[in-house]
């Protein structure tokens, strides 16, 4: 059974208590990703620029979230404004006039509000792996005192327009090493990972095995959350019998370490 289950919400939503209760009953910890935007309107939303977060325009929503998280009482991993080094969200650096400094100050304001009210929350700062369409994330780091876990997202999109097949080493190795240098004493969580099908039947299975070999070699990586959805691509680890077998075998070996 998984011990972390990922839940997404936008800033104007309510805490999904019923869902969190289900996660807890399964003996798992929820990883709640709070996204400061309207998910129906794309990345061009000036009302959700980072300067607005810093200026307090979303304080009411953050205080509401803080109160609801505190009232739930149980441990929560809390991820805010992920993948800031991409270009596809209103909080992305380079979008809506956002800078890396803006991200740091927005994060620190969010942290001050949530941490004061909800001591059951652990904070997860999560850039995207450095790959096509992303930039270096180190200047977005708000500081060790504001972060409990270093997150990292990465997807192998396969060979489609705008993307190419990437080994897990190519996708993750550089970014994991960068995180380790950035904050060597803070654990790393791969907060989103998925792999498309390859041109060969066993390509995805081999990719999964390589991925687990990679994270097994880095003791700072304390957990992973597989993106178990058939969405833009079929990211699921069980998209084929071969990939299912590779995932189960690799996971069993990794959890024995």
C-alpha positions in Angstrom: 0.0 0.0 0.0 1.2 3.5 -0.7 2.1 5.6 2.3 1.7 9.0 0.5 -1.3 9.9 -1.7 -1.3 13.1 -3.7 -4.3 15.5 -3.7 -4.6 18.6 -5.8 -6.6 21.8 -5.0 -6.7 25.4 -6.2 -6.5 28.2 -3.7 -10.2 29.1 -3.8 -11.2 25.5 -3.1 -11.9 24.1 0.4 -9.7 21.5 2.1 -11.1 18.2 0.7 -11.6 16.7 4.2 -13.5 13.6 3.0 -10.7 12.7 0.7 -8.0 13.3 3.3 -10.0 11.0 5.7 -10.0 8.3 3.1 -6.2 8.7 2.7 -5.7 8.5 6.5 -7.9 5.4 6.8 -5.6 3.7 4.3 -2.7 4.4 6.7 -1.2 7.0 4.3 -0.2 10.6 4.6 -1.8 13.1 2.2 0.4 15.3 0.0 -1.8 18.3 -0.7 -0.7 20.5 -3.6 -2.2 24.0 -3.4 -2.2 25.8 -6.7 -2.7 29.6 -6.6 -4.8 30.0 -9.8 -8.1 29.3 -11.5 -7.4 26.0 -13.2 -9.9 26.7 -15.9 -8.2 29.8 -17.3 -4.6 28.7 -18.2 -1.4 30.4 -17.2 -2.1 34.0 -18.3 -3.9 35.1 -15.1 -2.4 38.4 -13.8 -4.6 38.2 -10.7 -2.4 35.3 -9.6 0.9 36.9 -10.2 3.4 36.3 -7.4 3.4 40.0 -6.5 -0.2 39.7 -5.5 0.6 36.8 -3.1 3.3 38.9 -1.5 1.1 41.9 -1.3 -1.5 40.0 0.6 -4.2 39.7 -2.0 -4.7 36.0 -1.3 -4.2 36.2 2.5 -7.9 35.5 3.2 -7.7 32.2 1.2 -4.4 31.3 2.8 -5.8 31.9 6.3 -8.8 29.8 5.5 -6.6 27.0 4.3 -4.4 27.3 7.4 -7.5 27.0 9.7 -8.8 24.0 7.8 -5.5 22.2 7.8 -5.1 22.8 11.5 -8.6 21.6 12.2 -7.9 18.3 10.4 -5.1 17.9 13.0 -3.3 15.0 11.3 0.1 15.2 9.4 -0.1 16.8 6.0 2.6 17.3 3.4 1.9 20.6 1.8 3.2 21.7 -1.6 2.6 25.2 -2.9 3.0 26.7 -6.4 5.0 23.7 -7.8 7.1 23.7 -11.0 7.8 27.4 -10.7 10.8 27.0 -13.1 8.5 26.1 -16.0 6.3 28.4 -18.0 2.8 26.9 -17.7 1.4 28.4 -14.5 0.5 32.0 -13.5 3.2 31.7 -10.7 6.0 30.6 -13.1 9.1 32.7 -13.2 9.0 34.8 -16.4 5.1 34.7 -16.6 3.0 37.7 -15.4 6.2 39.6 -14.5 7.3 37.0 -11.9 10.9 36.8 -10.8 12.7 34.3 -8.7 12.8 36.9 -5.9 9.0 37.2 -6.2 8.7 33.5 -5.7 10.8 33.5 -2.6 8.9 36.3 -0.9 5.5 34.8 -1.9 6.5 31.4 -0.5 7.7 33.0 2.7 4.4 34.8 3.1 2.5 31.6 2.5 4.7 29.8 5.0 4.2 32.4 7.7 0.5 32.1 7.5 0.2 28.3 7.2 2.9 27.4 9.7 1.7 29.7 12.4 -1.8 28.1 12.5 -1.1 24.5 11.4 1.8 22.8 13.1 0.7 19.5 11.6 1.9 20.7 8.2 5.3 19.9 6.6 6.2 22.1 3.6 7.3 20.7 0.3 9.1 23.0 -2.2 9.0 21.4 -5.7 10.5 22.6 -8.9 10.4 20.7 -12.2 13.4 18.7 -13.3 15.6 20.7 -15.6 14.6 19.7 -19.1 12.8 21.0 -22.2 11.0 24.3 -21.3 12.4 24.7 -17.8 15.2 26.7 -16.3 17.5 26.4 -13.3 15.5 26.5 -10.0 18.2 27.3 -7.4 17.4 31.1 -7.3 13.8 30.2 -6.4 14.7 28.4 -3.2 13.2 30.2 -0.2 15.7 28.9 2.4 16.1 25.9 4.6 14.1 27.5 7.4 11.0 27.6 5.2 11.2 24.1 3.7 10.8 20.6 5.2 11.1 18.5 2.0 12.7 19.2 -1.4 10.3 18.0 -4.1 11.0 17.3 -7.8 8.7 16.7 -10.7 9.7 15.0 -13.9 8.1 13.2 -16.9 9.5 11.3 -19.8 7.0 12.4 -22.5 8.5 10.1 -25.1 9.0 10.9 -28.8 6.3 13.4 -29.7 6.5 17.0 -31.2 8.4 19.2 -28.7 9.8 16.3 -26.7 12.2 13.4 -27.0 12.6 10.1 -25.2 14.7 10.8 -22.1 16.3 8.2 -19.9 15.5 8.6 -16.2 19.2 9.4 -15.7 19.1 12.3 -18.2 15.8 13.6 -16.8 16.6 13.4 -13.1 20.3 13.0 -12.3 21.3 16.6 -12.7 18.3 18.0 -10.8 18.7 15.6 -7.9 22.4 16.5 -7.7 21.5 20.2 -7.7 19.0 19.7 -4.9 21.5 17.9 -2.9 24.0 20.8 -3.2 21.3 23.3 -2.5 20.1 21.7 0.8 22.1 18.6 1.7 20.3 18.1 5.0 16.7 18.2 3.7 15.1 15.0 2.4 14.1 14.8 -1.3 10.7 13.6 -2.5 10.0 12.9 -6.2 6.6 14.5 -6.0 5.5 13.7 -9.6 7.0 11.1 -12.0 5.6 9.4 -15.0 6.7 7.8 -18.2 5.1 7.5 -21.6 5.1 4.3 -23.7 8.2 3.9 -25.9 8.6 2.7 -29.4 9.8 -0.7 -28.2 7.5 -2.9 -26.1 9.8 -3.0 -23.1 11.1 0.5 -23.2 8.9 1.8 -20.4 9.7 -1.2 -18.2 13.4 -0.6 -18.7 12.9 3.1 -17.9 11.2 2.3 -14.6 14.0 -0.1 -13.6 16.5 2.6 -14.4 14.6 5.2 -12.4 14.6 3.1 -9.3 18.3 2.3 -9.7 18.9 6.1 -9.8 16.9 7.0 -6.7 18.3 4.0 -4.8 21.8 5.4 -5.4 20.8 8.6 -3.6 20.0 8.2 0.1 18.6 11.7 0.3 15.7 10.6 -1.8 13.2 9.4 0.8 10.1 8.9 -1.3 8.4 9.0 -4.7 4.8 9.7 -5.9 4.0 8.2 -9.2 1.6 10.2 -11.4 -0.9 7.4 -11.9 -3.1 8.9 -14.6 -3.8 8.4 -18.3 -3.7 12.1 -19.1 -1.6 13.9 -21.8 0.2 10.6 -22.1 -0.4 7.2 -20.4 1.8 7.9 -17.4 0.6 5.0 -15.3 3.1 2.4 -14.2 0.6 -0.4 -15.0 0.0 0.7 -18.6 1.3 -2.7 -19.7 2.1 -6.1 -18.0 5.8 -5.4 -18.6 5.8 -2.0 -16.9 3.6 -3.3 -14.1 6.1 -6.1 -13.4 9.1 -3.7 -13.5 7.4 -1.3 -11.1 6.5 -4.0 -8.6 9.9 -5.6 -8.6 11.8 -2.3 -8.4 9.6 -0.9 -5.7 10.0 -4.0 -3.6 13.8 -3.9 -3.9 14.0 -0.2 -3.2 11.8 -0.4 0.0 14.1 -3.0 1.4 17.1 -0.7 1.5 
